[in-house]
Amino acid sequence: MVYQPVIPLAGYGGWKFLESTFDKQFEGYSDSAGVKNDRAYFEDKMSSPISMEDFLSDKRLLRIALTAFDLGGEEWKVGFIRHVMEENADPESTFLKRLNNQSYTNFATTFGLNDGMISLSADTISTLADDFELAGFRSAVGEVDNNMKLSLNYQAKIGELVREGSSDSANLYRILGDVPVRTMLETALNLPTSWQELDVDRQAEILKERMLSVFSISRVTDITNEDVVEKAIQRFHTMDSILNGQESLSSGSVALTLLNNAAGFGSSASQNLFLSIVSSG
């Protein structure tokens, strides 16, 4: 049986519920038979060197590997993936830089070729298996509510995209190259869809201006601060609710507000009380 995450509310209220129950729900997902079997399959197959052609022809292995980099569903792009891996092995190539997709850059770097072979350390295999489970859970959440998936993805990835020591331009271009993160920020910052038609340099300028103004920060890198990350997610859900005309005072959201103000919301008793209020509301 496929594990289905529980998200009883839409909007920011649903996000706070997901946050408070994340560990328990992720444990349930990771313990499901399909996920455990996929993890064991990946660890077994990657425990010894494998040729690029064998790696690419094994659809299950490729799916698991891509999922670990939030690229699940792209395993059908075998020709493109081969090109990414071959270009990464060429020190003269600028393909990945021009592609401006951090997920594919990380994938190609991790599965680097040495005479056509891929060889991973035990620690790397274990880390990738963990990443596969986390990314798979985010996808499962997305099947219930895609906005929650976008929020989880933003929370997990913004610190990787925006780095101390990188120029503002480099950080902004990485954000623009990550579709889920960019999508969330477009909504949170109330950017019109027409802005995507602008030159990428102008997009970066506007993005910087809006981030500094809306989030009341002085540097682009401040966007990775924990409180700013939460502020961005809250604003994303608020703006999405406004844009989609959702009611802001449903019985569920009132119940959540009351429970958030009560001590021990993260406890099982509080969560059970919350669920009973929502189901009866």
C-alpha positions in Angstrom: 0.0 0.0 0.0 1.3 3.4 -1.0 1.7 5.8 2.0 -0.4 9.0 1.6 0.6 12.0 3.7 -2.2 13.6 5.8 -2.7 17.3 5.2 -6.2 18.2 6.5 -6.0 21.9 5.6 -4.9 24.0 2.7 -2.8 27.2 3.1 -0.5 28.2 5.9 -2.5 26.3 8.4 -1.9 23.1 6.5 1.7 23.9 6.3 2.1 24.3 10.1 0.3 21.0 10.6 2.6 19.3 8.1 5.6 20.8 9.9 4.4 19.6 13.3 3.8 16.1 12.1 6.7 15.8 9.6 8.8 13.4 11.5 6.0 10.9 12.2 4.7 11.1 8.6 8.1 10.8 7.0 8.8 7.7 9.2 5.5 6.2 7.9 6.5 6.9 4.3 10.1 5.5 4.7 8.8 2.3 6.4 6.5 1.5 3.4 7.4 -1.6 1.5 8.0 0.1 -1.9 10.3 2.8 -0.5 12.3 0.2 1.5 12.6 -2.1 -1.5 13.8 0.8 -3.7 16.4 1.9 -1.2 17.8 -1.7 -0.9 17.8 -2.0 -4.7 19.8 1.2 -5.1 22.3 0.4 -2.3 22.9 -3.1 -3.8 23.3 -1.9 -7.4 25.6 0.9 -6.6 27.8 -1.1 -4.1 30.2 -1.9 -7.0 31.3 0.2 -10.0 28.7 0.3 -12.9 29.1 1.4 -16.5 27.2 4.5 -17.6 25.3 2.4 -20.2 24.2 -0.2 -17.6 23.2 2.7 -15.2 21.1 4.4 -17.9 19.5 1.2 -19.1 18.3 0.3 -15.6 15.1 2.3 -15.4 14.5 1.5 -11.8 18.0 2.5 -10.8 17.9 5.6 -12.8 14.5 6.6 -11.3 15.8 6.2 -7.8 19.0 8.1 -8.6 17.2 11.0 -10.2 14.6 11.2 -7.5 17.4 11.8 -5.0 18.1 15.0 -6.8 14.4 16.0 -7.1 14.5 15.0 -10.8 12.0 12.1 -10.4 9.9 11.6 -13.5 12.7 12.6 -15.9 14.1 9.1 -16.3 12.7 9.0 -19.8 15.1 11.6 -20.9 17.9 9.1 -21.3 19.6 10.8 -24.2 19.6 14.1 -22.4 20.9 12.5 -19.2 23.7 10.8 -21.1 24.6 14.1 -22.6 24.7 15.8 -19.2 27.0 13.1 -17.8 29.3 13.1 -20.8 29.6 16.9 -20.8 30.4 16.9 -17.1 33.3 14.6 -17.8 34.7 17.1 -20.3 36.7 19.8 -18.5 36.4 22.1 -21.5 32.6 21.9 -21.5 30.4 24.8 -20.3 27.2 23.0 -20.9 26.1 22.6 -17.3 26.9 26.2 -16.5 24.7 27.3 -19.4 22.0 24.8 -18.4 21.8 26.6 -15.0 20.0 23.7 -13.3 21.6 23.0 -9.9 19.9 19.7 -9.6 21.4 18.3 -12.8 24.7 19.8 -11.9 24.7 18.0 -8.6 23.5 14.8 -10.3 26.2 14.9 -12.9 28.9 15.7 -10.4 27.9 12.9 -8.0 27.6 10.3 -10.8 30.9 11.4 -12.4 32.4 9.1 -15.0 35.9 7.6 -14.8 36.6 5.8 -18.1 32.9 5.3 -18.5 32.3 3.9 -15.1 30.5 5.2 -12.0 31.9 4.4 -8.6 30.4 5.7 -5.4 31.7 5.5 -1.8 29.6 3.8 0.8 28.9 7.1 2.5 27.7 8.7 -0.7 25.4 5.8 -1.4 23.9 6.1 2.1 23.4 9.8 1.7 21.8 9.4 -1.7 19.5 6.8 -0.3 18.4 9.2 2.4 18.0 12.0 -0.2 15.8 9.6 -2.2 13.5 9.0 0.7 13.2 12.7 1.5 12.6 13.8 -2.1 10.1 10.9 -2.5 8.2 12.1 0.5 8.1 15.6 -0.9 6.6 14.1 -4.1 4.1 12.1 -2.1 3.1 15.4 -0.3 2.7 17.0 -3.7 0.2 14.4 -4.7 -2.0 15.7 -1.9 -1.2 19.4 -2.1 1.4 20.7 -4.5 1.8 24.0 -2.5 3.0 21.9 0.4 5.6 20.2 -1.8 6.7 23.6 -3.1 7.1 24.8 0.6 9.1 21.7 1.6 11.3 22.0 -1.5 11.9 25.7 -0.8 12.8 25.0 2.9 15.2 22.2 1.8 16.8 23.9 -1.2 17.1 27.7 -0.7 20.3 27.3 1.5 21.9 25.3 -1.3 21.1 27.8 -4.0 22.0 30.9 -2.1 25.5 30.7 -0.7 27.8 33.0 1.3 30.8 33.8 -0.8 28.9 33.7 -4.0 28.1 37.0 -5.9 24.5 38.3 -5.8 24.3 37.5 -9.5 25.3 33.9 -9.1 22.9 33.4 -6.2 20.0 35.0 -8.1 20.7 33.1 -11.3 20.6 29.8 -9.3 17.2 30.8 -7.9 15.9 31.6 -11.4 17.2 28.3 -12.7 15.4 26.2 -10.0 11.8 26.1 -11.2 10.1 25.1 -7.9 12.0 27.7 -5.8 11.4 30.4 -8.4 7.7 29.5 -8.7 7.3 29.8 -4.9 9.0 33.2 -4.8 7.1 34.5 -7.8 3.9 34.0 -5.8 5.3 35.1 -2.4 6.7 38.3 -4.0 3.5 38.8 -6.1 5.5 39.0 -9.4 3.4 39.0 -12.6 3.8 36.1 -15.0 4.9 38.7 -17.7 8.2 39.2 -15.8 9.4 35.9 -17.2 9.5 37.5 -20.7 12.2 39.9 -19.5 15.9 39.5 -20.1 17.4 37.2 -17.3 19.6 40.0 -16.1 16.5 42.2 -15.6 14.7 39.3 -13.9 17.6 39.0 -11.4 17.5 42.8 -10.7 13.7 42.7 -10.0 14.0 39.6 -7.9 16.7 41.2 -5.7 14.7 44.4 -5.3 11.6 42.5 -4.3 13.3 40.2 -1.9 15.1 42.9 -0.1 11.9 45.0 0.2 9.3 42.4 0.9 11.3 40.4 3.4 13.0 43.5 5.0 16.5 42.1 4.5 19.7 43.9 3.6 21.5 41.2 1.7 20.4 38.5 -0.8 22.1 35.8 1.5 19.8 36.9 4.3 17.0 35.0 2.5 18.4 31.8 3.9 17.9 32.9 7.6 15.5 30.5 9.3 13.0 33.2 10.1 13.1 34.6 6.6 12.5 31.2 5.1 9.4 30.8 7.3 8.3 34.3 6.4 8.6 33.5 2.7 6.6 30.3 3.1 3.9 32.1 5.1 3.7 34.8 2.5 3.5 32.3 -0.3 0.5 30.6 1.2 -1.1 33.9 2.0 -0.7 35.3 -1.5 -1.8 32.0 -3.0 -5.0 32.1 -0.9 -5.7 35.6 -2.0 -5.1 34.9 -5.6 -7.3 31.8 -5.5 -10.0 33.4 -3.4 -9.9 30.9 -0.5 -11.9 31.6 2.6 -9.5 32.7 5.4 -11.8 31.8 8.4 -12.9 28.2 7.8 -13.7 26.1 10.9 -10.4 24.3 10.3 -8.3 27.4 10.2 -9.9 28.7 13.3 -9.2 25.4 15.1 -5.6 25.5 14.0 -5.2 29.1 15.2 -6.6 28.1 18.6 -4.3 25.1 18.8 -1.2 27.0 17.7 -1.8 29.4 20.6 -2.1 26.5 23.0 0.9 24.9 24.6 2.0 21.6 23.2 0.5 21.7 19.7 3.2 19.3 18.6 1.9 16.6 21.0 -0.2 13.7 19.8 -3.1 14.7 22.0 -3.2 18.2 20.4 -2.9 16.9 16.9 -5.7 14.4 17.6 -7.9 17.1 19.0 -7.1 19.2 15.9 -8.2 16.4 13.6 -11.4 15.9 15.5 -12.3 19.6 15.2 -11.6 19.6 11.5 -13.5 16.5 10.8 -16.5 17.8 12.7 -16.3 21.3 11.4 
